[in-house]
């Protein structure tokens, strides 16, 4: 997979920083590996494939919101912190 041209385009035409280009290339590389595991090339990706990839990558971070809880156990207060949902 050749992404050098894409990196040059981002820097020269889109004026992206080196860190942005590195992140984009890393993300596209991960997606290309995902596609290769399915026997596909980057040029064969469609919207459904992209959505499935994003869902699989993000699902470990999804969680339900939870309020903090304070209970008293054996004369001590035990605090379970809140959790922000995503």
C-alpha positions in Angstrom: 0.0 0.0 0.0 1.5 3.3 -1.1 0.3 6.3 1.0 3.3 8.6 0.5 1.5 10.6 -2.1 -1.4 11.0 0.2 0.8 12.3 2.9 2.5 14.8 0.5 -0.9 16.0 -0.7 -2.0 16.6 2.9 1.1 18.6 3.7 1.4 20.6 0.5 -2.2 21.1 -0.6 -4.1 21.0 2.6 -1.3 22.5 4.8 -1.7 19.8 7.4 0.9 19.6 10.2 3.3 16.7 10.4 1.4 15.3 13.4 -1.9 15.5 11.5 -0.4 13.7 8.5 1.1 11.0 10.7 -2.2 10.5 12.5 -4.1 10.3 9.1 -1.6 7.9 7.7 -1.8 5.7 10.8 -5.6 5.6 10.6 -5.7 4.8 6.9 -3.0 2.2 7.5 -5.2 0.5 10.2 -8.2 0.6 7.9 -6.1 -0.9 5.1 -5.1 -3.7 7.4 -8.7 -4.3 8.3 -9.7 -4.5 4.7 -6.8 -6.8 3.8 -8.1 -9.2 6.5 -11.3 -9.3 4.4 -9.4 -9.7 1.1 -10.2 -6.2 0.0 -8.2 -3.1 -1.2 -8.7 0.5 0.0 -10.3 1.3 -3.3 -13.0 -1.4 -2.7 -14.2 0.2 0.6 -17.8 1.4 0.7 -19.8 3.3 3.3 -21.0 0.2 5.0 -17.5 -1.2 5.4 -16.3 2.1 6.9 -19.2 2.2 9.3 -18.5 -1.4 10.4 -14.8 -0.6 10.9 -15.5 2.5 13.0 -18.1 0.5 15.1 -15.6 -2.3 15.8 -12.9 0.2 16.7 -15.1 2.3 19.0 -17.2 -0.3 20.6 -14.8 -0.9 23.5 -15.1 2.7 24.4 -18.9 2.8 24.4 -20.4 2.6 27.9 -23.5 3.6 29.7 -23.6 6.7 31.9 -23.7 5.9 35.6 -24.4 8.2 38.5 -22.0 8.2 41.5 -23.1 6.0 44.3 -22.4 6.4 48.0 -23.2 3.5 50.4 -22.3 2.8 54.0 -20.6 -0.5 54.6 -19.4 -1.5 58.1 -19.5 2.1 59.3 -17.5 3.4 56.3 -18.7 5.3 53.3 -17.9 3.6 50.0 -18.0 5.8 46.9 -18.4 4.5 43.4 -17.5 7.3 41.1 -19.8 8.4 38.2 -19.1 7.3 34.7 -19.7 9.5 31.6 -21.5 7.7 28.8 -20.3 7.8 25.2 
